[in-house]
Amino acid sequence: MTTVFIGRSRAVSRLNAIIGDQLDDLIKRNCTILVGDANCADMAVQQHLATRGYQNVIALLHGQLRNNLRNHEILPLRELR
């Protein structure tokens, strides 16, 4: 199984159709998706995955949790070291 990290961009708050299609491809391939919890692209990715009902997601956090739309497994960044 493939694990994919989707990095955040503070300048992005909505996903275009191309990114949505790429996320849908990851869903079809049953990838584990690591995504942050910030109020930007992270939240947009979480929303996209939530609308698809996709559960194979791990929310990464640095400090206090900000967004975890589907109560995904949480992984503090300090544990990745």
C-alpha positions in Angstrom: 0.0 0.0 0.0 1.3 3.5 -0.9 1.4 6.3 1.6 1.2 9.9 0.3 1.8 13.2 2.1 -0.1 16.2 0.9 1.7 19.3 1.9 -0.1 22.5 2.7 -0.1 25.8 1.0 -1.4 28.8 2.9 -2.2 30.5 -0.4 -4.6 27.7 -1.4 -8.0 27.3 0.2 -9.9 25.5 -2.6 -8.9 22.7 -4.9 -9.2 22.9 -8.6 -10.6 20.0 -10.7 -7.2 18.6 -11.6 -6.2 18.2 -7.9 -9.6 16.8 -7.1 -9.1 14.2 -9.9 -5.7 13.3 -8.5 -7.1 12.9 -5.0 -9.8 10.6 -6.5 -7.1 8.5 -8.1 -5.4 8.1 -4.7 -8.7 7.0 -3.3 -9.1 4.4 -6.1 -5.7 3.1 -5.3 -6.5 2.9 -1.6 -3.5 5.0 -0.6 -2.9 6.1 2.9 -3.1 9.9 2.8 -1.3 12.0 5.3 -2.6 15.6 5.5 -2.1 18.5 7.8 -4.7 20.2 9.9 -4.2 23.9 8.9 -7.0 26.2 7.6 -5.8 26.2 4.0 -5.1 23.5 1.5 -5.1 20.9 4.3 -8.7 21.6 5.2 -9.7 21.7 1.5 -8.1 18.2 1.0 -9.8 16.9 4.2 -13.1 18.2 2.9 -12.7 16.6 -0.5 -11.8 13.2 1.1 -14.7 13.6 3.5 -17.2 14.2 0.7 -16.0 10.9 -0.8 -16.3 9.1 2.5 -12.6 8.2 2.4 -11.3 6.9 5.7 -7.7 5.9 5.0 -6.4 9.3 6.2 -4.1 10.4 8.9 -4.2 14.0 10.1 -0.8 15.4 11.0 -0.6 18.0 13.6 2.0 20.3 15.0 0.9 21.5 18.4 -2.8 21.7 19.1 -5.3 20.1 16.7 -7.0 22.6 14.5 -9.0 20.6 12.0 -9.9 16.9 11.8 -13.1 16.8 9.8 -13.8 13.1 10.0 -12.0 12.2 13.3 -9.2 10.6 11.4 -6.3 9.0 13.2 -4.0 11.7 14.4 -0.2 11.7 14.2 1.8 14.4 15.9 4.7 15.5 13.6 7.2 15.0 16.4 6.5 11.2 16.1 7.7 11.2 12.5 11.3 11.9 13.5 
